[in-house]
Every structure is written in structure tokens, then in C-alpha cells.
Amino acid sequence: MPSELYEKIVSQRGRLEKLVARIPGFKGYQEKQARRTADRMLRDHISEQLDQRLDHLIRIEKRILDGGGLMMMSATRSAKTKLQTYRDRVKTAAPKYDGMWAQVKIGTDELDKIYAFDEAQLSYLDSIDAALDILEKSIGSNEDMRTALDGLTAAVEEANDAFQLRDDVILGFETE
């Protein structure tokens, strides 16, 4: 008898959806949790990618220094600090939306806006890559390196500003 009951219970494992459907609000809670998990995964991915860009910049900085570019170190250090700050903001940012105890409750339209900002963050990785490539190619020409470092700094600042704007937009949903 106990083994028949066990088999009956185990054979019904695929019925979680029916159970969830019977609990008011639980399915929506699960969807929100999935969004929070996806948001965290995306931010982790972006911060890991930014770690790679930081490593690339450190290698470039070493090549500049080895090539006698000591006077460029202040500019490279500034760009590196901005990139690290941006990376840290992305890595440590709280989702700020959805979930049971969220700061802000949002709907599908608001999620579409957030996804647009997230897509932009991914394209900023490409902009930073391009700026790093230009910097790397400019090694040896102080004037070109200054221009390349300005371009890198501008790309990182724009990405950081866009990430801040994302937070502002999310918090603005609360007032709409």
C-alpha cells in the first residue's frame, strides 16, 4: 500500500502548474521573481563583460607605460576609474522593481522601457570595445592617445549616465 501511494504521488509531479493556478497571485509572483532573476543575470553578465574591458585597459595602460608614456598615466588612470565605477554600479544595483516587497510596481509597458535600457547597456559594451581598440592603435602618438582616451572616457560616461537614467525611469514609474 505505501508504495502504491508513493507511486501515485510521484507520478503527479508534473502538476505544479495546476497547484500554482489554485493559489491566488502566486503565478504573478513567480513571473516577477523570474524577471528579477533575469535582471540580476543581465547585470552580472554586463559587469563580467566590463571586467574584461577593464583588464584590456590595464594591458593597454601597461603598453603605454612601457613605451615611455608616463605622462599619459593620469589620463589612463582617470578612464580606468570611470570604467571601474560604472562596472561597480552595474554589479551592485538593486532591481528596484517587482517582487513581493519591491520599491516600485510596474507593468508590461514599463518593462518594455526597462528592456530598451538594458539593450542599450549591451550596446555600450560595443562602444567601449571600439574606444579601447582605437586607444590601442594610437599607442606611440601622444596626440592620438589623448583623443582616444577622451573617446573612451566619453563612452564610459555615456554608459554610466544611461544606467543612472534607467534607475530614474524605474523610480519615475512610481509617480505615474
MIBADO-436543 format. One record per atom (N, C-alpha, C, O): residue number from 1; x negated, y, z negated. Coordinates in pm, 1 decimal. Each point is the difference from the previous one (the first is absolute). Example, Ala and Ser with C-alpha at 12.3 -4.5 7.8 and 13.67 -1.06 7.14 Angstrom:
! MIBADO-436543
SITE,pos,xx,yy,zz
SITE,1,-1319.0,-569.0,-780.0
SITE,1,89.0,119.0,0.0
SITE,1,-90.0,120.0,0.0
SITE,1,-103.6,-1.9,-66.5
SITE,2,138.6,106.9,138.5
SITE,2,-82.0,119.0,-6.0
SITE,2,77.0,109.0,-73.0
SITE,2,-50.9,110.8,-16.9
END
This chain:
! MIBADO-436543
SITE,pos,xx,yy,zz
SITE,1,-80.7,-120.9,0.0
SITE,1,80.7,120.9,0.0
SITE,1,-84.9,127.2,0.0
SITE,1,20.9,85.9,85.7
SITE,2,-115.5,-70.6,-178.3
SITE,2,-76.9,123.3,-0.3
SITE,2,-72.2,22.9,131.7
SITE,2,-11.6,114.4,43.9
SITE,3,-37.2,-219.4,20.4
SITE,3,-70.1,21.2,125.3
SITE,3,97.4,42.5,110.1
SITE,3,-39.0,76.0,88.7
SITE,4,163.2,-122.0,-91.3
SITE,4,99.3,44.9,97.2
SITE,4,31.8,147.8,-19.4
SITE,4,11.6,74.6,97.1
SITE,5,2.1,-33.1,-220.9
SITE,5,26.8,139.9,-29.6
SITE,5,-119.4,85.9,43.9
SITE,5,17.2,107.1,58.3
SITE,6,-138.3,-156.2,-87.4
SITE,6,-121.6,70.6,40.4
SITE,6,-3.2,15.5,151.6
SITE,6,-25.1,109.4,50.6
SITE,7,50.0,-216.5,21.2
SITE,7,-0.5,4.6,146.4
SITE,7,105.4,97.3,52.3
SITE,7,-24.5,72.8,96.2
SITE,8,140.8,-71.6,-159.1
SITE,8,107.0,90.4,42.1
SITE,8,-43.7,145.9,-18.3
SITE,8,21.3,83.0,88.4
SITE,9,-81.7,-52.5,-201.8
SITE,9,-43.9,137.3,-28.3
SITE,9,-112.6,40.0,94.0
SITE,9,2.5,109.0,57.2
SITE,10,-100.9,-196.2,-41.0
SITE,10,-114.6,29.4,85.0
SITE,10,43.4,15.9,145.1
SITE,10,-56.4,82.5,71.9
SITE,11,153.5,-158.1,-27.9
SITE,11,44.2,9.3,139.5
SITE,11,72.2,130.8,28.2
SITE,11,20.0,35.0,116.3
SITE,12,19.0,37.0,-218.4
SITE,12,71.2,126.2,17.5
SITE,12,-91.2,122.0,-13.6
SITE,12,49.6,111.6,-15.6
SITE,13,-179.0,-129.8,20.9
SITE,13,-94.2,110.8,-14.3
SITE,13,20.8,109.7,103.2
SITE,13,-22.7,117.0,-30.6
SITE,14,64.2,-150.1,148.8
SITE,14,17.4,98.6,107.1
SITE,14,121.4,88.2,-20.6
SITE,14,36.5,75.0,90.5
SITE,15,24.4,-81.1,-201.1
SITE,15,123.5,74.2,-23.5
SITE,15,-23.4,131.1,-75.7
SITE,15,94.3,59.2,-52.5
SITE,16,-217.0,-15.2,47.2
SITE,16,-30.7,123.9,-69.8
SITE,16,78.9,116.8,58.6
SITE,16,47.7,86.0,-74.0
SITE,17,-33.9,-82.7,204.9
SITE,17,73.3,109.2,62.5
SITE,17,143.5,7.9,-52.3
SITE,17,52.6,108.8,-23.4
SITE,18,9.6,-224.8,5.5
SITE,18,137.3,-0.6,-52.0
SITE,18,3.5,49.3,-144.0
SITE,18,90.9,72.9,-39.5
SITE,19,-190.5,-113.2,-38.2
SITE,19,-7.5,44.9,-138.4
SITE,19,-18.3,151.4,-4.9
SITE,19,68.5,69.2,-75.2
SITE,20,-160.0,-19.4,154.9
SITE,20,-27.6,143.4,3.0
SITE,20,124.6,76.6,42.6
SITE,20,28.6,106.4,-54.8
SITE,21,45.2,-158.7,151.2
SITE,21,121.4,66.2,48.4
SITE,21,104.7,11.2,-109.6
SITE,21,86.5,87.5,5.5
SITE,22,-93.3,-173.8,-103.6
SITE,22,99.1,0.9,-108.1
SITE,22,-36.3,97.5,-112.2
SITE,22,82.8,27.9,-86.7
SITE,23,-203.8,23.2,87.7
SITE,23,-43.3,93.2,-104.4
SITE,23,7.8,141.1,58.2
SITE,23,-76.8,34.2,90.0
SITE,24,168.9,47.6,-140.7
SITE,24,17.4,135.3,54.2
SITE,24,-129.1,82.0,-7.0
SITE,24,-62.9,10.2,-105.4
SITE,25,24.7,47.7,219.3
SITE,25,-115.3,88.8,5.6
SITE,25,-135.4,-67.6,8.8
SITE,25,-100.5,67.2,23.2
SITE,26,95.1,-198.7,-41.3
SITE,26,-130.5,-67.7,-3.1
SITE,26,-67.3,-2.3,135.9
SITE,26,-121.5,17.0,9.2
SITE,27,199.0,-37.8,96.2
SITE,27,-58.9,-4.2,134.2
SITE,27,-63.0,134.8,35.2
SITE,27,-110.6,5.5,53.8
SITE,28,181.7,102.7,-84.5
SITE,28,-54.9,133.4,24.9
SITE,28,-126.0,24.1,-81.3
SITE,28,-94.9,61.8,48.1
SITE,29,94.3,-110.4,-170.9
SITE,29,-118.7,13.1,-84.5
SITE,29,-117.9,-73.7,62.4
SITE,29,-111.9,51.2,1.2
SITE,30,137.2,-172.1,51.1
SITE,30,-107.1,-76.8,64.1
SITE,30,-54.6,72.8,122.5
SITE,30,-120.9,2.7,23.1
SITE,31,211.6,56.5,55.3
SITE,31,-43.3,73.9,118.6
SITE,31,-87.4,118.2,-40.4
SITE,31,-102.1,27.1,63.2
SITE,32,142.6,42.3,-168.1
SITE,32,-79.5,113.6,-46.6
SITE,32,-136.1,-46.6,-51.2
SITE,32,-101.7,65.1,23.8
SITE,33,100.7,-176.2,-93.1
SITE,33,-127.3,-54.0,-48.3
SITE,33,-89.4,-37.6,118.1
SITE,33,-121.4,19.8,-4.9
SITE,34,180.9,-73.3,110.1
SITE,34,-77.0,-35.6,119.2
SITE,34,-59.8,126.0,62.9
SITE,34,-114.3,-1.7,45.6
SITE,35,191.6,111.5,-42.9
SITE,35,-51.6,125.6,53.7
SITE,35,-116.4,51.6,-84.0
SITE,35,-100.5,46.6,53.7
SITE,36,114.9,-55.2,-185.8
SITE,36,-108.4,44.7,-88.3
SITE,36,-124.9,-84.8,23.7
SITE,36,-111.4,52.1,3.9
SITE,37,131.0,-182.9,11.9
SITE,37,-113.1,-89.2,25.7
SITE,37,-65.6,35.1,133.4
SITE,37,-122.6,5.4,9.8
SITE,38,203.8,18.1,92.2
SITE,38,-54.1,37.3,131.3
SITE,38,-75.5,132.4,-8.7
SITE,38,-106.8,14.6,59.6
SITE,39,161.3,81.1,-132.9
SITE,39,-65.9,129.3,-17.7
SITE,39,-136.1,-18.4,-66.8
SITE,39,-99.2,59.6,42.2
SITE,40,95.3,-141.1,-145.1
SITE,40,-126.3,-26.9,-70.8
SITE,40,-99.4,-69.2,93.8
SITE,40,-118.2,34.1,1.9
SITE,41,166.5,-130.9,75.1
SITE,41,-88.3,-70.7,93.1
SITE,41,-56.7,95.2,105.1
SITE,41,-117.9,-8.1,34.7
SITE,42,202.1,98.3,15.7
SITE,42,-45.0,96.2,99.5
SITE,42,-106.0,91.7,-59.5
SITE,42,-104.2,23.0,61.4
SITE,43,130.4,29.3,-180.9
SITE,43,-97.8,88.8,-63.1
SITE,43,-129.2,-73.4,-31.7
SITE,43,-108.1,57.5,12.7
SITE,44,117.1,-183.4,-53.6
SITE,44,-120.8,-79.6,-23.5
SITE,44,-78.2,-18.1,130.2
SITE,44,-122.6,10.7,1.9
SITE,45,194.7,-38.0,106.5
SITE,45,-65.1,-16.9,131.1
SITE,45,-70.3,128.7,41.5
SITE,45,-115.8,-2.2,41.6
SITE,46,186.5,114.2,-53.1
SITE,46,-59.3,127.8,40.3
SITE,46,-121.3,31.4,-86.7
SITE,46,-102.2,45.4,51.3
SITE,47,111.9,-68.9,-181.4
SITE,47,-114.7,30.6,-86.4
SITE,47,-118.5,-91.8,30.4
SITE,47,-114.8,43.6,-7.4
SITE,48,141.0,-169.6,41.5
SITE,48,-108.8,-90.0,40.4
SITE,48,-65.3,50.0,130.0
SITE,48,-122.2,-3.0,14.6
SITE,49,205.0,48.2,77.9
SITE,49,-52.6,55.6,125.2
SITE,49,-82.9,126.0,-27.8
SITE,49,-103.5,21.8,62.9
SITE,50,149.3,59.9,-156.5
SITE,50,-74.5,119.7,-36.1
SITE,50,-132.3,-35.8,-67.8
SITE,50,-99.4,70.8,16.4
SITE,51,98.0,-179.8,-92.1
SITE,51,-126.7,-47.9,-56.6
SITE,51,-100.7,-29.8,110.7
SITE,51,-118.3,31.8,-11.9
SITE,52,166.7,-93.2,119.5
SITE,52,-88.1,-29.7,113.8
SITE,52,-51.6,128.6,63.8
SITE,52,-116.2,7.3,40.1
SITE,53,202.3,94.0,-30.6
SITE,53,-43.3,127.9,57.2
SITE,53,-101.7,68.0,-91.5
SITE,53,-95.5,61.6,47.4
SITE,54,116.3,-73.0,-178.3
SITE,54,-97.8,54.4,-94.4
SITE,54,-135.2,-69.1,15.4
SITE,54,-104.3,65.5,1.3
SITE,55,106.7,-196.7,10.2
SITE,55,-124.7,-74.1,20.9
SITE,55,-69.1,44.7,128.5
SITE,55,-122.0,15.4,3.7
SITE,56,200.9,5.2,101.3
SITE,56,-54.7,46.1,127.1
SITE,56,-65.3,137.6,-17.7
SITE,56,-110.5,23.8,48.8
SITE,57,179.6,65.9,-118.6
SITE,57,-53.7,133.7,-23.3
SITE,57,-129.3,-7.5,-82.0
SITE,57,-94.1,74.9,26.4
SITE,58,88.7,-162.6,-123.4
SITE,58,-122.0,-15.5,-80.9
SITE,58,-116.3,-47.1,87.6
SITE,58,-112.6,47.2,-15.4
SITE,59,139.9,-139.9,106.9
SITE,59,-105.2,-45.9,91.7
SITE,59,-46.4,113.8,91.7
SITE,59,-119.4,15.0,25.8
SITE,60,214.1,64.1,22.6
SITE,60,-34.7,114.3,84.9
SITE,60,-82.1,100.5,-80.9
SITE,60,-101.1,51.8,47.4
SITE,61,145.8,-25.5,-168.5
SITE,61,-70.2,94.9,-86.5
SITE,61,-145.1,-43.1,-22.7
SITE,61,-90.8,83.2,1.2
SITE,62,69.6,-212.0,-21.5
SITE,62,-135.3,-53.0,-18.9
SITE,62,-83.7,21.8,126.6
SITE,62,-116.7,38.2,-8.1
SITE,63,176.8,-62.5,124.4
SITE,63,-72.5,22.3,126.8
SITE,63,-36.1,147.5,18.0
SITE,63,-108.6,33.3,47.6
SITE,64,201.1,53.9,-86.4
SITE,64,-27.1,144.5,9.7
SITE,64,-116.9,36.3,-91.1
SITE,64,-90.9,72.6,40.2
SITE,65,94.1,-123.3,-162.6
SITE,65,-107.3,28.3,-95.6
SITE,65,-133.0,-57.6,47.8
SITE,65,-103.5,66.3,-7.4
SITE,66,107.0,-189.7,56.4
SITE,66,-122.4,-62.9,51.2
SITE,66,-57.0,77.0,118.5
SITE,66,-121.0,-1.5,22.5
SITE,67,206.3,68.1,52.5
SITE,67,-43.6,75.9,116.6
SITE,67,-41.8,143.0,-34.4
SITE,67,-20.6,82.4,89.2
SITE,68,8.3,-53.7,-217.5
SITE,68,-44.8,132.7,-41.5
SITE,68,111.4,101.3,-16.0
SITE,68,-26.3,120.2,-1.7
SITE,69,147.4,-164.7,-9.7
SITE,69,114.5,90.8,-11.2
SITE,69,38.1,33.2,-142.7
SITE,69,118.3,1.2,-34.1
SITE,70,-217.5,25.9,-50.3
SITE,70,26.3,30.7,-140.7
SITE,70,95.9,118.0,-15.5
SITE,70,84.0,0.8,-90.0
SITE,71,-96.8,98.4,177.6
SITE,71,86.2,117.2,-13.4
SITE,71,146.3,-30.4,35.0
SITE,71,87.0,83.7,-24.0
SITE,72,-58.6,-201.2,79.9
SITE,72,137.6,-37.8,32.8
SITE,72,68.3,-75.1,-115.3
SITE,72,119.9,-27.3,6.5
SITE,73,-194.7,-5.6,-110.2
SITE,73,52.8,-83.3,-106.8
SITE,73,114.8,66.8,-75.9
SITE,73,92.7,-68.5,-43.2
SITE,74,-97.1,197.1,26.9
SITE,74,109.0,68.3,-68.4
SITE,74,130.8,-16.5,78.5
SITE,74,105.4,-25.8,-58.1
SITE,75,-113.6,40.7,188.5
SITE,75,119.1,-13.2,85.0
SITE,75,48.7,-144.7,4.0
SITE,75,120.5,-24.8,-4.6
SITE,76,-213.4,-71.1,13.0
SITE,76,43.6,-140.4,2.9
SITE,76,58.5,-40.4,-135.6
SITE,76,97.0,-75.6,-6.1
SITE,77,-156.0,126.2,-102.0
SITE,77,52.0,-31.4,-134.0
SITE,77,141.4,55.8,-16.4
SITE,77,86.6,-65.1,-58.3
SITE,78,-64.0,185.1,109.6
SITE,78,132.9,61.6,-7.2
SITE,78,102.6,-83.9,77.4
SITE,78,109.3,-26.8,-49.9
SITE,79,-145.1,-14.1,171.2
SITE,79,90.5,-83.3,79.7
SITE,79,25.8,-133.6,-69.9
SITE,79,112.6,-49.9,-1.2
SITE,80,-217.3,-6.5,-56.4
SITE,80,14.4,-129.0,-69.2
SITE,80,90.9,14.1,-122.7
SITE,80,81.6,-88.3,-26.7
SITE,81,-95.1,197.6,-47.6
SITE,81,84.6,24.1,-117.4
SITE,81,146.0,13.7,40.8
SITE,81,88.6,-53.3,-66.9
SITE,82,-63.3,124.0,175.8
SITE,82,138.4,16.7,47.2
SITE,82,59.0,-133.5,45.0
SITE,82,116.5,-29.3,-26.8
SITE,83,-196.5,-50.4,94.4
SITE,83,46.9,-131.4,43.9
SITE,83,26.9,-89.4,-120.9
SITE,83,99.2,-72.9,-2.2
SITE,84,-185.8,77.8,-97.0
SITE,84,19.6,-80.1,-121.8
SITE,84,124.8,46.0,-75.8
SITE,84,75.9,-82.6,-50.7
SITE,85,-55.2,212.3,43.0
SITE,85,118.2,53.8,-68.7
SITE,85,127.9,-46.0,69.9
SITE,85,95.7,-42.1,-65.0
SITE,86,-95.4,50.5,195.7
SITE,86,115.6,-45.2,78.6
SITE,86,24.1,-148.6,-25.2
SITE,86,113.0,-41.5,-25.8
SITE,87,-218.4,-37.6,33.3
SITE,87,10.9,-144.4,-23.2
SITE,87,57.6,-27.5,-139.1
SITE,87,87.1,-85.5,-15.3
SITE,88,-135.3,157.2,-84.9
SITE,88,48.3,-19.9,-136.9
SITE,88,147.2,36.5,-13.9
SITE,88,74.2,-68.6,-70.3
SITE,89,-31.1,175.9,136.5
SITE,89,141.7,39.2,-5.8
SITE,89,88.6,-107.8,60.9
SITE,89,104.0,-34.8,-55.8
SITE,90,-145.7,-17.6,170.0
SITE,90,78.3,-104.5,66.2
SITE,90,4.6,-124.2,-89.1
SITE,90,106.3,-59.4,-18.2
SITE,91,-219.1,20.7,-36.3
SITE,91,-9.9,-122.8,-79.0
SITE,91,84.2,6.3,-127.4
SITE,91,62.9,-98.8,-37.9
SITE,92,-61.7,214.5,-28.2
SITE,92,63.5,8.1,-131.6
SITE,92,140.8,57.6,0.8
SITE,92,64.0,6.6,-104.9
SITE,93,-14.7,35.1,220.6
SITE,93,132.8,61.1,6.2
SITE,93,108.6,-100.3,-37.0
SITE,93,-1.3,-115.3,43.0
SITE,94,94.6,162.7,-123.4
SITE,94,116.7,-81.2,-33.5
SITE,94,103.4,16.2,110.6
SITE,94,7.5,106.6,61.1
SITE,95,72.9,-209.8,-33.8
SITE,95,97.9,8.7,108.2
SITE,95,100.2,114.4,-15.7
SITE,95,38.5,60.8,99.9
SITE,96,4.8,-30.0,-221.9
SITE,96,92.0,109.0,-30.1
SITE,96,142.6,-23.0,48.3
SITE,96,85.4,86.4,-19.8
SITE,97,-57.5,-198.2,81.5
SITE,97,135.6,-22.0,47.7
SITE,97,38.9,-145.9,-17.0
SITE,97,-84.2,-89.2,-10.0
SITE,98,213.9,69.1,7.3
SITE,98,62.0,-130.9,-8.8
SITE,98,-39.8,-75.0,-126.1
SITE,98,-72.4,51.7,-85.1
SITE,99,120.2,-171.4,75.4
SITE,99,-21.7,-75.9,-120.7
SITE,99,100.9,41.6,-105.9
SITE,99,66.1,102.9,13.3
SITE,100,-54.8,-181.6,-116.2
SITE,100,101.6,22.0,-101.1
SITE,100,-18.3,131.2,-77.0
SITE,100,97.9,67.8,-31.2
SITE,101,-222.4,-32.2,0.6
SITE,101,-24.9,118.7,-81.2
SITE,101,-71.6,108.2,79.7
SITE,101,-83.6,72.6,-53.9
SITE,102,115.7,-62.3,178.3
SITE,102,-69.6,91.6,90.6
SITE,102,24.2,144.8,-37.1
SITE,102,101.3,34.3,-60.9
SITE,103,-196.6,50.6,99.1
SITE,103,14.7,143.6,-18.7
SITE,103,100.2,55.1,100.6
SITE,103,70.6,96.3,-30.0
SITE,104,-63.5,-155.4,148.1
SITE,104,83.8,51.9,108.0
SITE,104,74.7,-116.2,65.9
SITE,104,-58.7,-104.6,27.6
SITE,105,186.2,123.4,-3.2
SITE,105,79.0,-99.6,71.9
SITE,105,14.6,46.8,144.5
SITE,105,36.1,115.2,24.3
SITE,106,-63.7,-203.5,71.8
SITE,106,5.9,39.3,140.2
SITE,106,77.4,-101.2,81.6
SITE,106,21.8,-113.7,-41.8
SITE,107,19.2,158.6,160.2
SITE,107,72.9,-85.9,91.6
SITE,107,-80.6,-28.5,125.5
SITE,107,-120.1,26.3,5.4
SITE,108,186.9,-80.0,94.7
SITE,108,-64.7,-41.8,124.2
SITE,108,-62.3,116.8,75.6
SITE,108,-111.6,-12.1,50.5
SITE,109,181.9,125.3,-41.7
SITE,109,-54.8,115.9,71.7
SITE,109,-128.2,49.6,-65.1
SITE,109,-97.0,33.6,68.0
SITE,110,98.1,-29.7,-200.3
SITE,110,-118.4,44.0,-72.0
SITE,110,-114.6,-99.0,17.8
SITE,110,-116.1,39.4,11.0
SITE,111,149.6,-167.9,-8.3
SITE,111,-103.2,-101.7,22.6
SITE,111,-64.7,16.7,137.6
SITE,111,-120.9,-17.7,14.7
SITE,112,200.9,51.3,84.7
SITE,112,-54.6,22.9,134.0
SITE,112,-102.9,112.6,-2.1
SITE,112,-103.3,-8.6,66.3
SITE,113,131.6,114.3,-142.5
SITE,113,-95.2,110.5,-11.2
SITE,113,-129.0,-47.2,-68.5
SITE,113,-110.1,35.1,42.6
SITE,114,124.9,-113.4,-147.0
SITE,114,-117.3,-51.2,-71.3
SITE,114,-83.0,-88.0,92.4
SITE,114,-122.7,9.2,0.9
SITE,115,188.4,-94.0,76.3
SITE,115,-72.2,-87.8,92.8
SITE,115,-74.5,81.9,104.5
SITE,115,-109.2,-38.2,42.0
SITE,116,167.1,150.4,0.4
SITE,116,-69.1,87.3,96.4
SITE,116,-127.7,55.5,-62.4
SITE,116,-103.7,6.9,65.9
SITE,117,111.2,32.6,-192.6
SITE,117,-119.7,48.4,-69.6
SITE,117,-103.0,-112.1,-14.7
SITE,117,-120.1,23.1,14.1
SITE,118,167.5,-144.1,-42.5
SITE,118,-92.2,-112.3,-14.8
SITE,118,-69.4,-31.3,132.6
SITE,118,-119.3,-30.3,2.4
SITE,119,193.8,37.6,106.8
SITE,119,-59.2,-21.7,132.1
SITE,119,-105.6,106.0,27.9
SITE,119,-104.9,-29.2,57.5
SITE,120,133.1,152.5,-98.6
SITE,120,-97.6,108.1,18.6
SITE,120,-127.6,-29.1,-78.4
SITE,120,-109.9,28.3,47.9
SITE,121,123.2,-84.2,-167.3
SITE,121,-119.4,-32.3,-79.0
SITE,121,-87.8,-100.2,74.0
SITE,121,-122.6,9.7,-4.1
SITE,122,184.0,-104.6,70.8
SITE,122,-77.6,-96.7,77.8
SITE,122,-70.7,67.6,117.1
SITE,122,-113.2,-35.4,32.9
SITE,123,179.3,132.8,30.4
SITE,123,-66.2,67.4,111.6
SITE,123,-110.6,93.5,-48.2
SITE,123,-92.8,29.1,75.5
SITE,124,101.0,18.0,-198.8
SITE,124,-110.5,80.4,-53.5
SITE,124,-126.5,-83.8,-15.1
SITE,124,-110.8,53.2,7.6
SITE,125,126.2,-182.2,-28.6
SITE,125,-117.9,-86.8,-3.5
SITE,125,-73.9,6.9,133.9
SITE,125,-123.0,4.6,4.0
SITE,126,199.3,-4.0,104.6
SITE,126,-60.8,11.2,133.4
SITE,126,-70.2,134.2,17.6
SITE,126,-108.3,6.8,58.0
SITE,127,170.4,100.4,-108.5
SITE,127,-61.8,133.2,9.5
SITE,127,-130.4,6.0,-78.5
SITE,127,-97.9,59.7,44.8
SITE,128,97.4,-121.0,-160.5
SITE,128,-121.5,-2.6,-81.8
SITE,128,-107.4,-82.5,69.2
SITE,128,-117.2,37.4,-0.1
SITE,129,157.4,-150.5,59.6
SITE,129,-96.4,-81.0,77.0
SITE,129,-63.2,81.8,112.4
SITE,129,-121.7,-2.0,18.3
SITE,130,203.9,72.9,55.5
SITE,130,-50.2,80.2,111.8
SITE,130,-97.2,106.3,-50.5
SITE,130,-104.3,22.9,61.2
SITE,131,138.0,41.6,-172.3
SITE,131,-87.4,103.2,-56.3
SITE,131,-131.6,-59.9,-47.3
SITE,131,-105.3,61.4,17.0
SITE,132,110.0,-180.7,-76.2
SITE,132,-123.2,-67.6,-42.9
SITE,132,-86.5,-36.8,120.4
SITE,132,-122.3,13.3,-4.7
SITE,133,185.3,-59.2,111.6
SITE,133,-75.0,-34.2,122.2
SITE,133,-70.7,122.8,57.3
SITE,133,-115.7,-7.4,41.4
SITE,134,186.5,119.6,-39.8
SITE,134,-59.7,124.2,50.9
SITE,134,-117.4,41.3,-89.1
SITE,134,-104.8,41.5,49.7
SITE,135,123.1,-53.0,-180.7
SITE,135,-108.3,34.3,-92.4
SITE,135,-121.4,-89.3,23.3
SITE,135,-113.5,47.5,3.5
SITE,136,138.4,-175.4,12.0
SITE,136,-109.6,-94.4,20.8
SITE,136,-77.2,31.9,129.1
SITE,136,-122.8,-8.6,3.5
SITE,137,195.1,44.8,100.4
SITE,137,-64.4,33.0,127.4
SITE,137,-75.0,132.5,-4.7
SITE,137,-88.1,25.2,82.2
SITE,138,123.5,59.1,-178.6
SITE,138,-62.8,132.1,-7.7
SITE,138,-127.9,2.2,-82.6
SITE,138,-66.1,103.4,-9.6
SITE,139,31.2,-216.3,-49.6
SITE,139,-119.9,-4.0,-84.5
SITE,139,-120.2,45.7,81.9
SITE,139,-24.4,-47.5,110.9
SITE,140,-49.0,140.2,-168.9
SITE,140,-117.8,53.0,66.7
SITE,140,18.7,142.2,46.9
SITE,140,-98.5,70.6,21.5
SITE,141,220.5,-26.5,-5.0
SITE,141,29.0,136.5,42.3
SITE,141,77.6,69.1,-112.5
SITE,141,119.2,-24.4,-18.1
SITE,142,-187.8,110.2,-56.5
SITE,142,62.8,63.2,-116.7
SITE,142,128.2,73.8,34.0
SITE,142,97.6,-7.1,-74.8
SITE,143,-96.9,77.7,186.5
SITE,143,120.4,74.7,38.1
SITE,143,116.0,-94.8,29.1
SITE,143,112.1,23.4,-45.1
SITE,144,-138.3,-129.5,119.7
SITE,144,104.0,-98.1,30.1
SITE,144,46.2,-72.1,-126.4
SITE,144,118.4,-30.0,-15.3
SITE,145,-212.6,2.3,-75.3
SITE,145,38.4,-67.8,-125.3
SITE,145,91.0,88.7,-84.1
SITE,145,96.1,-48.4,-59.8
SITE,146,-125.7,177.2,55.2
SITE,146,86.9,91.4,-76.2
SITE,146,141.5,0.3,59.2
SITE,146,98.7,-6.6,-73.2
SITE,147,-90.3,14.2,203.9
SITE,147,130.2,-2.2,67.2
SITE,147,71.0,-132.6,-26.5
SITE,147,120.1,-2.0,-26.9
SITE,148,-193.4,-107.9,34.4
SITE,148,57.7,-132.8,-24.6
SITE,148,45.5,-13.0,-144.7
SITE,148,106.1,-56.5,-26.5
SITE,149,-184.4,107.7,-66.9
SITE,149,39.5,-5.5,-141.5
SITE,149,123.6,85.7,-25.4
SITE,149,86.2,-37.3,-79.6
SITE,150,-77.4,151.3,146.4
SITE,150,120.7,83.0,-11.1
SITE,150,121.6,-75.8,52.8
SITE,150,108.2,6.5,-58.4
SITE,151,-126.5,-78.2,168.8
SITE,151,109.6,-79.6,56.5
SITE,151,42.2,-112.8,-93.3
SITE,151,119.1,-25.9,-17.3
SITE,152,-216.8,-40.7,-42.3
SITE,152,30.8,-107.0,-95.6
SITE,152,74.3,55.9,-120.6
SITE,152,100.6,-55.9,-43.7
SITE,153,-150.7,165.9,-9.2
SITE,153,64.2,62.5,-116.2
SITE,153,143.4,40.3,33.5
SITE,153,90.5,-21.0,-80.8
SITE,154,-69.3,78.0,197.9
SITE,154,134.9,41.6,41.5
SITE,154,93.2,-121.2,12.1
SITE,154,115.9,7.2,-40.9
SITE,155,-165.1,-117.4,96.2
SITE,155,82.2,-121.0,14.6
SITE,155,40.0,-55.3,-136.6
SITE,155,114.9,-39.2,-20.6
SITE,156,-209.4,36.3,-71.3
SITE,156,28.8,-52.0,-134.4
SITE,156,96.0,92.7,-74.0
SITE,156,92.9,-46.7,-65.9
SITE,157,-114.8,177.3,76.4
SITE,157,90.0,95.3,-66.6
SITE,157,142.2,-9.9,53.6
SITE,157,96.1,6.4,-76.6
SITE,158,-82.7,-22.2,208.8
SITE,158,133.8,-12.5,58.3
SITE,158,68.2,-128.8,-48.0
SITE,158,119.1,0.3,-31.0
SITE,159,-194.2,-108.7,25.1
SITE,159,56.8,-126.6,-48.7
SITE,159,43.7,14.4,-145.4
SITE,159,107.1,-47.1,-38.2
SITE,160,-189.3,111.3,-41.4
SITE,160,31.8,20.1,-140.6
SITE,160,122.4,90.5,-15.7
SITE,160,86.6,-26.4,-83.4
SITE,161,-79.7,132.5,163.0
SITE,161,116.0,89.4,-2.8
SITE,161,127.2,-75.1,40.0
SITE,161,105.9,20.0,-59.5
SITE,162,-117.3,-106.2,160.4
SITE,162,116.0,-78.3,44.7
SITE,162,45.5,-96.0,-109.4
SITE,162,119.8,-21.9,-17.9
SITE,163,-215.1,-35.2,-54.9
SITE,163,37.2,-89.6,-109.3
SITE,163,71.2,77.5,-110.0
SITE,163,97.1,-49.1,-57.7
SITE,164,-144.4,169.6,28.3
SITE,164,67.4,84.6,-98.9
SITE,164,139.3,38.4,48.0
SITE,164,95.1,-0.3,-78.1
SITE,165,-82.9,33.3,206.3
SITE,165,130.1,35.4,56.7
SITE,165,97.1,-117.1,-12.6
SITE,165,118.5,19.9,-26.8
SITE,166,-168.5,-141.8,46.0
SITE,166,82.7,-120.1,-17.0
SITE,166,59.6,-2.3,-140.3
SITE,166,119.7,-23.6,-16.4
SITE,167,-202.8,47.9,-84.4
SITE,167,49.4,3.5,-138.4
SITE,167,102.7,111.4,-18.6
SITE,167,102.5,-20.2,-65.1
SITE,168,-129.5,137.6,122.1
SITE,168,92.8,112.0,-11.9
SITE,168,134.5,-33.4,64.2
SITE,168,105.5,33.4,-53.8
SITE,169,-110.5,-100.0,170.1
SITE,169,122.9,-37.7,69.3
SITE,169,78.2,-100.9,-83.9
SITE,169,121.8,11.5,-13.8
SITE,170,-191.2,-109.5,-41.7
SITE,170,67.5,-100.3,-82.6
SITE,170,65.6,66.2,-119.6
SITE,170,116.2,-27.5,-30.0
SITE,171,-188.0,113.3,-37.9
SITE,171,57.1,67.0,-116.5
SITE,171,110.4,97.5,41.0
SITE,171,90.4,28.2,-78.7
SITE,172,-97.9,23.6,202.8
SITE,172,105.2,88.3,50.4
SITE,172,131.5,-72.4,25.2
SITE,172,105.6,63.2,2.0
SITE,173,-110.3,-195.2,17.4
SITE,173,123.2,-76.8,19.6
SITE,173,90.0,10.4,-121.4
SITE,173,122.3,-8.0,10.9
SITE,174,-183.0,25.7,-125.0
SITE,174,72.3,7.5,-125.8
SITE,174,93.7,121.4,-1.8
SITE,174,106.7,-4.8,-61.1
SITE,175,-147.0,113.5,128.3
SITE,175,77.1,122.4,-3.5
SITE,175,100.3,10.6,113.8
SITE,175,85.2,88.9,-0.6
SITE,176,-94.3,-177.6,97.0
SITE,176,91.3,7.7,115.5
SITE,176,136.9,-51.4,-33.8
SITE,176,88.5,-0.5,85.6
END
